[in-house]
Amino acid sequence: MQEQETGLPHRALFIGLILVVFLAIAGPYGHYQMKTTLFYTN
């Protein structure tokens, strides 16, 4: 039980870090891609 308690915040921090990095990289690129896709479809 103690191992889970110490491992959970570590995992949450790891997932949070990946999410932040993913949003930082894919956010502007995805927004740009969405704009171009809307432009081409319209």
mmCIF file as Biopython writes it, N, C-alpha, C and O atoms, coordinates in Angstrom:
data_model
#
loop_
_atom_site.group_PDB
_atom_site.id
_atom_site.type_symbol
_atom_site.label_atom_id
_atom_site.label_alt_id
_atom_site.label_comp_id
_atom_site.label_asym_id
_atom_site.label_entity_id
_atom_site.label_seq_id
_atom_site.pdbx_PDB_ins_code
_atom_site.Cartn_x
_atom_site.Cartn_y
_atom_site.Cartn_z
_atom_site.occupancy
_atom_site.B_iso_or_equiv
_atom_site.auth_seq_id
_atom_site.auth_asym_id
_atom_site.pdbx_PDB_model_num
ATOM 1   N N  . MET A ? 1  ? 0.835   -1.201 0.000   1.0 0.0 1  A 1 
ATOM 2   C CA . MET A ? 1  ? 0.000   0.000  0.000   1.0 0.0 1  A 1 
ATOM 3   C C  . MET A ? 1  ? 0.873   1.255  0.000   1.0 0.0 1  A 1 
ATOM 4   O O  . MET A ? 1  ? 0.558   2.254  -0.647  1.0 0.0 1  A 1 
ATOM 5   N N  . GLN A ? 2  ? 1.990   1.175  0.750   1.0 0.0 2  A 1 
ATOM 6   C CA . GLN A ? 2  ? 2.885   2.328  0.826   1.0 0.0 2  A 1 
ATOM 7   C C  . GLN A ? 2  ? 3.574   2.581  -0.525  1.0 0.0 2  A 1 
ATOM 8   O O  . GLN A ? 2  ? 3.806   3.725  -0.914  1.0 0.0 2  A 1 
ATOM 9   N N  . GLU A ? 3  ? 3.890   1.499  -1.219  1.0 0.0 3  A 1 
ATOM 10  C CA . GLU A ? 3  ? 4.562   1.632  -2.515  1.0 0.0 3  A 1 
ATOM 11  C C  . GLU A ? 3  ? 3.651   2.324  -3.525  1.0 0.0 3  A 1 
ATOM 12  O O  . GLU A ? 3  ? 4.108   3.135  -4.331  1.0 0.0 3  A 1 
ATOM 13  N N  . GLN A ? 4  ? 2.363   1.998  -3.476  1.0 0.0 4  A 1 
ATOM 14  C CA . GLN A ? 4  ? 1.402   2.618  -4.384  1.0 0.0 4  A 1 
ATOM 15  C C  . GLN A ? 4  ? 1.270   4.115  -4.106  1.0 0.0 4  A 1 
ATOM 16  O O  . GLN A ? 4  ? 1.165   4.927  -5.026  1.0 0.0 4  A 1 
ATOM 17  N N  . GLU A ? 5  ? 1.278   4.462  -2.814  1.0 0.0 5  A 1 
ATOM 18  C CA . GLU A ? 5  ? 1.118   5.868  -2.436  1.0 0.0 5  A 1 
ATOM 19  C C  . GLU A ? 5  ? 2.291   6.713  -2.925  1.0 0.0 5  A 1 
ATOM 20  O O  . GLU A ? 5  ? 2.113   7.854  -3.353  1.0 0.0 5  A 1 
ATOM 21  N N  . THR A ? 6  ? 3.493   6.138  -2.855  1.0 0.0 6  A 1 
ATOM 22  C CA . THR A ? 6  ? 4.673   6.880  -3.297  1.0 0.0 6  A 1 
ATOM 23  C C  . THR A ? 6  ? 4.824   6.816  -4.815  1.0 0.0 6  A 1 
ATOM 24  O O  . THR A ? 6  ? 5.442   7.694  -5.418  1.0 0.0 6  A 1 
ATOM 25  N N  . GLY A ? 7  ? 4.263   5.778  -5.432  1.0 0.0 7  A 1 
ATOM 26  C CA . GLY A ? 7  ? 4.400   5.612  -6.873  1.0 0.0 7  A 1 
ATOM 27  C C  . GLY A ? 7  ? 3.354   6.387  -7.658  1.0 0.0 7  A 1 
ATOM 28  O O  . GLY A ? 7  ? 3.578   6.736  -8.817  1.0 0.0 7  A 1 
ATOM 29  N N  . LEU A ? 8  ? 2.216   6.658  -7.034  1.0 0.0 8  A 1 
ATOM 30  C CA . LEU A ? 8  ? 1.119   7.328  -7.735  1.0 0.0 8  A 1 
ATOM 31  C C  . LEU A ? 8  ? 1.456   8.766  -8.112  1.0 0.0 8  A 1 
ATOM 32  O O  . LEU A ? 8  ? 1.272   9.141  -9.270  1.0 0.0 8  A 1 
ATOM 33  N N  . PRO A ? 9  ? 1.944   9.591  -7.176  1.0 0.0 9  A 1 
ATOM 34  C CA . PRO A ? 9  ? 2.292   10.965 -7.554  1.0 0.0 9  A 1 
ATOM 35  C C  . PRO A ? 9  ? 3.403   11.011 -8.600  1.0 0.0 9  A 1 
ATOM 36  O O  . PRO A ? 9  ? 3.434   11.893 -9.458  1.0 0.0 9  A 1 
ATOM 37  N N  . HIS A ? 10 ? 4.314   10.044 -8.508  1.0 0.0 10 A 1 
ATOM 38  C CA . HIS A ? 10 ? 5.414   9.974  -9.473  1.0 0.0 10 A 1 
ATOM 39  C C  . HIS A ? 10 ? 4.859   9.728  -10.866 1.0 0.0 10 A 1 
ATOM 40  O O  . HIS A ? 10 ? 5.299   10.341 -11.838 1.0 0.0 10 A 1 
ATOM 41  N N  . ARG A ? 11 ? 3.892   8.828  -10.954 1.0 0.0 11 A 1 
ATOM 42  C CA . ARG A ? 11 ? 3.283   8.493  -12.241 1.0 0.0 11 A 1 
ATOM 43  C C  . ARG A ? 11 ? 2.452   9.664  -12.756 1.0 0.0 11 A 1 
ATOM 44  O O  . ARG A ? 11 ? 2.457   9.966  -13.949 1.0 0.0 11 A 1 
ATOM 45  N N  . ALA A ? 12 ? 1.741   10.317 -11.843 1.0 0.0 12 A 1 
ATOM 46  C CA . ALA A ? 12 ? 0.928   11.474 -12.228 1.0 0.0 12 A 1 
ATOM 47  C C  . ALA A ? 12 ? 1.812   12.602 -12.749 1.0 0.0 12 A 1 
ATOM 48  O O  . ALA A ? 12 ? 1.462   13.285 -13.711 1.0 0.0 12 A 1 
ATOM 49  N N  . LEU A ? 13 ? 2.955   12.790 -12.105 1.0 0.0 13 A 1 
ATOM 50  C CA . LEU A ? 13 ? 3.905   13.818 -12.529 1.0 0.0 13 A 1 
ATOM 51  C C  . LEU A ? 13 ? 4.475   13.469 -13.901 1.0 0.0 13 A 1 
ATOM 52  O O  . LEU A ? 13 ? 4.642   14.342 -14.752 1.0 0.0 13 A 1 
ATOM 53  N N  . PHE A ? 14 ? 4.771   12.193 -14.108 1.0 0.0 14 A 1 
ATOM 54  C CA . PHE A ? 14 ? 5.315   11.724 -15.383 1.0 0.0 14 A 1 
ATOM 55  C C  . PHE A ? 14 ? 4.301   11.922 -16.509 1.0 0.0 14 A 1 
ATOM 56  O O  . PHE A ? 14 ? 4.650   12.396 -17.590 1.0 0.0 14 A 1 
ATOM 57  N N  . ILE A ? 15 ? 3.037   11.555 -16.248 1.0 0.0 15 A 1 
ATOM 58  C CA . ILE A ? 15 ? 1.971   11.716 -17.239 1.0 0.0 15 A 1 
ATOM 59  C C  . ILE A ? 15 ? 1.727   13.197 -17.519 1.0 0.0 15 A 1 
ATOM 60  O O  . ILE A ? 15 ? 1.511   13.600 -18.661 1.0 0.0 15 A 1 
ATOM 61  N N  . GLY A ? 16 ? 1.766   13.995 -16.459 1.0 0.0 16 A 1 
ATOM 62  C CA . GLY A ? 16 ? 1.577   15.440 -16.609 1.0 0.0 16 A 1 
ATOM 63  C C  . GLY A ? 16 ? 2.670   16.061 -17.456 1.0 0.0 16 A 1 
ATOM 64  O O  . GLY A ? 16 ? 2.411   16.937 -18.281 1.0 0.0 16 A 1 
ATOM 65  N N  . LEU A ? 17 ? 3.899   15.600 -17.244 1.0 0.0 17 A 1 
ATOM 66  C CA . LEU A ? 17 ? 5.038   16.114 -18.008 1.0 0.0 17 A 1 
ATOM 67  C C  . LEU A ? 17 ? 4.896   15.762 -19.484 1.0 0.0 17 A 1 
ATOM 68  O O  . LEU A ? 17 ? 5.135   16.599 -20.355 1.0 0.0 17 A 1 
ATOM 69  N N  . ILE A ? 18 ? 4.506   14.521 -19.761 1.0 0.0 18 A 1 
ATOM 70  C CA . ILE A ? 18 ? 4.306   14.077 -21.143 1.0 0.0 18 A 1 
ATOM 71  C C  . ILE A ? 18 ? 3.177   14.888 -21.789 1.0 0.0 18 A 1 
ATOM 72  O O  . ILE A ? 18 ? 3.272   15.283 -22.951 1.0 0.0 18 A 1 
ATOM 73  N N  . LEU A ? 19 ? 2.114   15.127 -21.024 1.0 0.0 19 A 1 
ATOM 74  C CA . LEU A ? 19 ? 0.972   15.875 -21.540 1.0 0.0 19 A 1 
ATOM 75  C C  . LEU A ? 19 ? 1.370   17.299 -21.894 1.0 0.0 19 A 1 
ATOM 76  O O  . LEU A ? 19 ? 0.972   17.822 -22.934 1.0 0.0 19 A 1 
ATOM 77  N N  . VAL A ? 20 ? 2.162   17.927 -21.021 1.0 0.0 20 A 1 
ATOM 78  C CA . VAL A ? 20 ? 2.615   19.304 -21.256 1.0 0.0 20 A 1 
ATOM 79  C C  . VAL A ? 20 ? 3.505   19.368 -22.499 1.0 0.0 20 A 1 
ATOM 80  O O  . VAL A ? 20 ? 3.362   20.260 -23.336 1.0 0.0 20 A 1 
ATOM 81  N N  . VAL A ? 21 ? 4.427   18.404 -22.604 1.0 0.0 21 A 1 
ATOM 82  C CA . VAL A ? 21 ? 5.324   18.366 -23.766 1.0 0.0 21 A 1 
ATOM 83  C C  . VAL A ? 21 ? 4.526   18.108 -25.043 1.0 0.0 21 A 1 
ATOM 84  O O  . VAL A ? 21 ? 4.777   18.723 -26.080 1.0 0.0 21 A 1 
ATOM 85  N N  . PHE A ? 22 ? 3.555   17.184 -24.954 1.0 0.0 22 A 1 
ATOM 86  C CA . PHE A ? 22 ? 2.721   16.853 -26.110 1.0 0.0 22 A 1 
ATOM 87  C C  . PHE A ? 22 ? 1.922   18.064 -26.568 1.0 0.0 22 A 1 
ATOM 88  O O  . PHE A ? 22 ? 1.834   18.342 -27.764 1.0 0.0 22 A 1 
ATOM 89  N N  . LEU A ? 23 ? 1.338   18.787 -25.608 1.0 0.0 23 A 1 
ATOM 90  C CA . LEU A ? 23 ? 0.558   19.975 -25.944 1.0 0.0 23 A 1 
ATOM 91  C C  . LEU A ? 23 ? 1.444   21.077 -26.504 1.0 0.0 23 A 1 
ATOM 92  O O  . LEU A ? 23 ? 1.044   21.812 -27.407 1.0 0.0 23 A 1 
ATOM 93  N N  . ALA A ? 24 ? 2.654   21.184 -25.959 1.0 0.0 24 A 1 
ATOM 94  C CA . ALA A ? 24 ? 3.587   22.223 -26.417 1.0 0.0 24 A 1 
ATOM 95  C C  . ALA A ? 24 ? 4.022   21.970 -27.856 1.0 0.0 24 A 1 
ATOM 96  O O  . ALA A ? 24 ? 4.228   22.911 -28.623 1.0 0.0 24 A 1 
ATOM 97  N N  . ILE A ? 25 ? 4.163   20.691 -28.220 1.0 0.0 25 A 1 
ATOM 98  C CA . ILE A ? 25 ? 4.616   20.349 -29.575 1.0 0.0 25 A 1 
ATOM 99  C C  . ILE A ? 25 ? 3.417   20.234 -30.529 1.0 0.0 25 A 1 
ATOM 100 O O  . ILE A ? 25 ? 3.419   20.826 -31.608 1.0 0.0 25 A 1 
ATOM 101 N N  . ALA A ? 26 ? 2.401   19.470 -30.124 1.0 0.0 26 A 1 
ATOM 102 C CA . ALA A ? 26 ? 1.280   19.185 -31.014 1.0 0.0 26 A 1 
ATOM 103 C C  . ALA A ? 26 ? 0.237   20.300 -31.018 1.0 0.0 26 A 1 
ATOM 104 O O  . ALA A ? 26 ? -0.550  20.407 -31.958 1.0 0.0 26 A 1 
ATOM 105 N N  . GLY A ? 27 ? 0.224   21.125 -29.984 1.0 0.0 27 A 1 
ATOM 106 C CA . GLY A ? 27 ? -0.757  22.205 -29.896 1.0 0.0 27 A 1 
ATOM 107 C C  . GLY A ? 27 ? -0.710  23.167 -31.070 1.0 0.0 27 A 1 
ATOM 108 O O  . GLY A ? 27 ? -1.666  23.236 -31.842 1.0 0.0 27 A 1 
ATOM 109 N N  . PRO A ? 28 ? 0.388   23.919 -31.227 1.0 0.0 28 A 1 
ATOM 110 C CA . PRO A ? 28 ? 0.488   24.864 -32.340 1.0 0.0 28 A 1 
ATOM 111 C C  . PRO A ? 28 ? 0.463   24.166 -33.701 1.0 0.0 28 A 1 
ATOM 112 O O  . PRO A ? 28 ? -0.136  24.676 -34.648 1.0 0.0 28 A 1 
ATOM 113 N N  . TYR A ? 29 ? 1.110   23.000 -33.800 1.0 0.0 29 A 1 
ATOM 114 C CA . TYR A ? 29 ? 1.147   22.254 -35.058 1.0 0.0 29 A 1 
ATOM 115 C C  . TYR A ? 29 ? -0.251  21.764 -35.426 1.0 0.0 29 A 1 
ATOM 116 O O  . TYR A ? 29 ? -0.666  21.855 -36.582 1.0 0.0 29 A 1 
ATOM 117 N N  . GLY A ? 30 ? -0.979  21.238 -34.424 1.0 0.0 30 A 1 
ATOM 118 C CA . GLY A ? 30 ? -2.333  20.761 -34.660 1.0 0.0 30 A 1 
ATOM 119 C C  . GLY A ? 30 ? -3.262  21.899 -35.044 1.0 0.0 30 A 1 
ATOM 120 O O  . GLY A ? 30 ? -4.142  21.729 -35.887 1.0 0.0 30 A 1 
ATOM 121 N N  . HIS A ? 31 ? -3.070  23.054 -34.432 1.0 0.0 31 A 1 
ATOM 122 C CA . HIS A ? 31 ? -3.874  24.232 -34.742 1.0 0.0 31 A 1 
ATOM 123 C C  . HIS A ? 31 ? -3.611  24.680 -36.178 1.0 0.0 31 A 1 
ATOM 124 O O  . HIS A ? 31 ? -4.536  25.030 -36.910 1.0 0.0 31 A 1 
ATOM 125 N N  . TYR A ? 32 ? -2.348  24.666 -36.566 1.0 0.0 32 A 1 
ATOM 126 C CA . TYR A ? 32 ? -1.953  25.052 -37.923 1.0 0.0 32 A 1 
ATOM 127 C C  . TYR A ? 32 ? -2.508  24.061 -38.938 1.0 0.0 32 A 1 
ATOM 128 O O  . TYR A ? 32 ? -2.989  24.447 -40.004 1.0 0.0 32 A 1 
ATOM 129 N N  . GLN A ? 33 ? -2.435  22.771 -38.591 1.0 0.0 33 A 1 
ATOM 130 C CA . GLN A ? 33 ? -2.930  21.727 -39.485 1.0 0.0 33 A 1 
ATOM 131 C C  . GLN A ? 33 ? -4.445  21.823 -39.629 1.0 0.0 33 A 1 
ATOM 132 O O  . GLN A ? 33 ? -4.983  21.630 -40.719 1.0 0.0 33 A 1 
ATOM 133 N N  . MET A ? 34 ? -5.129  22.121 -38.531 1.0 0.0 34 A 1 
ATOM 134 C CA . MET A ? 34 ? -6.574  22.264 -38.554 1.0 0.0 34 A 1 
ATOM 135 C C  . MET A ? 34 ? -6.973  23.434 -39.447 1.0 0.0 34 A 1 
ATOM 136 O O  . MET A ? 34 ? -7.943  23.348 -40.200 1.0 0.0 34 A 1 
ATOM 137 N N  . LYS A ? 35 ? -6.220  24.524 -39.358 1.0 0.0 35 A 1 
ATOM 138 C CA . LYS A ? 35 ? -6.486  25.703 -40.181 1.0 0.0 35 A 1 
ATOM 139 C C  . LYS A ? 35 ? -6.317  25.379 -41.662 1.0 0.0 35 A 1 
ATOM 140 O O  . LYS A ? 35 ? -7.144  25.775 -42.483 1.0 0.0 35 A 1 
ATOM 141 N N  . THR A ? 36 ? -5.255  24.663 -42.005 1.0 0.0 36 A 1 
ATOM 142 C CA . THR A ? 36 ? -5.001  24.325 -43.402 1.0 0.0 36 A 1 
ATOM 143 C C  . THR A ? 36 ? -6.049  23.344 -43.911 1.0 0.0 36 A 1 
ATOM 144 O O  . THR A ? 36 ? -6.471  23.430 -45.064 1.0 0.0 36 A 1 
ATOM 145 N N  . THR A ? 37 ? -6.472  22.407 -43.055 1.0 0.0 37 A 1 
ATOM 146 C CA . THR A ? 37 ? -7.485  21.437 -43.468 1.0 0.0 37 A 1 
ATOM 147 C C  . THR A ? 37 ? -8.811  22.134 -43.721 1.0 0.0 37 A 1 
ATOM 148 O O  . THR A ? 37 ? -9.500  21.829 -44.694 1.0 0.0 37 A 1 
ATOM 149 N N  . LEU A ? 38 ? -9.171  23.071 -42.846 1.0 0.0 38 A 1 
ATOM 150 C CA . LEU A ? 38 ? -10.398 23.837 -43.035 1.0 0.0 38 A 1 
ATOM 151 C C  . LEU A ? 38 ? -10.306 24.675 -44.302 1.0 0.0 38 A 1 
ATOM 152 O O  . LEU A ? 38 ? -11.292 24.838 -45.022 1.0 0.0 38 A 1 
ATOM 153 N N  . PHE A ? 39 ? -9.133  25.199 -44.567 1.0 0.0 39 A 1 
ATOM 154 C CA . PHE A ? 39 ? -8.906  26.029 -45.750 1.0 0.0 39 A 1 
ATOM 155 C C  . PHE A ? 39 ? -9.074  25.198 -47.022 1.0 0.0 39 A 1 
ATOM 156 O O  . PHE A ? 39 ? -9.665  25.656 -48.000 1.0 0.0 39 A 1 
ATOM 157 N N  . TYR A ? 40 ? -8.542  23.960 -46.995 1.0 0.0 40 A 1 
ATOM 158 C CA . TYR A ? 40 ? -8.595  23.118 -48.184 1.0 0.0 40 A 1 
ATOM 159 C C  . TYR A ? 40 ? -9.994  22.539 -48.400 1.0 0.0 40 A 1 
ATOM 160 O O  . TYR A ? 40 ? -10.424 22.369 -49.541 1.0 0.0 40 A 1 
ATOM 161 N N  . THR A ? 41 ? -10.701 22.237 -47.317 1.0 0.0 41 A 1 
ATOM 162 C CA . THR A ? 41 ? -12.045 21.674 -47.456 1.0 0.0 41 A 1 
ATOM 163 C C  . THR A ? 41 ? -13.025 22.748 -47.914 1.0 0.0 41 A 1 
ATOM 164 O O  . THR A ? 41 ? -13.952 22.465 -48.672 1.0 0.0 41 A 1 
ATOM 165 N N  . ASN A ? 42 ? -12.822 23.970 -47.457 1.0 0.0 42 A 1 
ATOM 166 C CA . ASN A ? 42 ? -13.680 25.083 -47.868 1.0 0.0 42 A 1 
ATOM 167 C C  . ASN A ? 42 ? -13.108 25.711 -49.133 1.0 0.0 42 A 1 
ATOM 168 O O  . ASN A ? 42 ? -13.674 26.670 -49.657 1.0 0.0 42 A 1 
#
